[in-house]
């Protein structure tokens, strides 16, 4: 995978967006609501924008790994973020398997992306619930809440990509 400078910049900005908001706002949202939705929402916005721009295998994984490192720097005890690292790799594999052109085209593309984002964040919920919640949370419910956050984030990420396509029409033509 050969990345250009703008690809690296988008990966870095997506990871920074995700990790900074996750380290600052997500804990507050969790304390107030006890809902694990904001983390997934931020994840999917970041991953969808990066994958849309770069369209290369490894993009979502790189965003997830960089966001994980940044999260550990900002919140050293937040080991549960490894669930999102796993979700990033799952989203990477799913978007590659489906084809970037198909994911970011009209028609079924948005529904496909939303389904893949929901599936990836469901994996995050399963991972976090199984390994980091100490058995205190019903796994099916916890992972479903993560999936709901992933669906919301996917819809927002898709909307953001649609807006970016109007601003950067060349990206629409980029082969998948």
N, C-alpha and C positions, 0 to 999 in steps of 0.2 A: 504494500500500500504506500504510494507516494503522495504525500500531502503537500499542498501549496501553502503559501503564507496565509492566504485568507481562510483556508481550511483550518489551519492551526489556531488562528485568531478566533474563529467561530467555536471551535472545540473548547478553547480556554475560556471564552466569555460565557458559554453555556454552563460549563462546570462552575465558574465563579458565581454566576447568577443563582444556580441551584444551591450551592453550598453556603453562600452568605445568607440567603433568605432562609434556608433550612436551619442554619445554626442560630439565627436571631428570631425569626417569626414562628417557625414550627414549634419550638418548645412552649412558647406562650399559647399558641392555638391548642396544643395538647393539654396544657394545664387547665385551660378554660373549658374545653369541650370533651376531653378524653377521646377525641376522634382522630385516628391516624390518616387524615385525608389530605392535609396541606402538603406533607412531604411528597406524596404521590403526585399531586397536582404539579408541584414544582419540578419533579423529576420528568414528567411527561412533556411539559412545555420545553424544557431544556433539551431533552433527547430528540423530540420531533424536529425542532428548529435545526439542531446540529446535523441530524441525518438528512434532512431536506437539503441543506446547503452542501454538504460534503459528498454524500451518496457513495460511500466506500465502506466495505466491511471493516469493522474495528472502530468506527466513529463513536457509536453509542457506548461501547466498552471503554474507550479512552475518556469520554466525558464522565462516565461513572467512576472510573479509577481516579481521575483527577479530582472529582467532587469528593470522593472518599478521603483522599489525602487532605484536602482542604478542610473537610469536616472534622477530621481527627486533629488537625491543628487548632481549629476554632473551638471544638468541643471534644477534648481527649477521651472522655468517658462514653461517648456516643457510639459504642461498638455495633449497636443495632443497625447502623448505616450500611453494614456489609450486606444486608438484605437488598438494599438498593443497588449495590455493586452487582449482585447476582441478577437483579431485574434489568440492569443496563445490558448485560451480556445476552440475556434472553431476548430483549428488544432488538439488539443488534442482529442476532441470528434470524429472528422472525422477519425483519425488514429485508434482509438479504435474500432469504428464501422466497419471499413474496415478490421481490423485484422492486427496486426503487421507483422505476417508471410507473409501475402499477400502483404503488403506495401513494404517490404524489400526483396522480392523474385525477381527472374528474371521475364521474361514475361511482364505482364502488370503492375507489381509493380512500376517501375519508372514513367510510365504515370499516374498511380493512385496518386502517391505522388505529382507529378507536378500539377495535377488538384486540389488536396486538398490544396496545398500551394497557388495556384492561388486564390482559393475560400476564404481561410482564410485572405489573404492580401486584397482581394476585400472588405471583411467585415471591415478591418482596414480603408481602404479608405472611405467607406461609413460612418463609425463612425466619423472619423476625419473631413471629409468634412461637414457632417451634424451638428456636435456639436462644432467644433473648428475653422472653417474657416470663420465664420461670414457671410455666404452667398456670399462670394466674388469669389467662384470657382464653375464652373458647376459640380455638383455632379457626373454625369455619367462619365464625362471625368476624373475627379480627381480619382474616384475609379478604373477606367480602368487603369490609370497609376500605381496605387498601385498594381493592379493585375498583370500588366506586370513586375513590380519589383519582385513580388512574384514568378512569373514563372521563371525569370532569377535566383533568389536565390534558388528556388527549384532545378533547373538544376545543379547549382553549388553544392548545398548540396548533391544531389544524386551522383554527381561525387566524392565528398569528401568521402562519405560513401563507394563507390566502392573502393577507394584507401585504406580506413581504413580496409575494409574487407580483403584485401590482407595482411595487416600488422597484423590484429587480427582475424585470421580465426575462432577462437572459437565463435565469435560473430555471425557468419553466421549461426551456428548450433543452437543458442539459440532459444528456442521455443517462438512463438509469442502469 
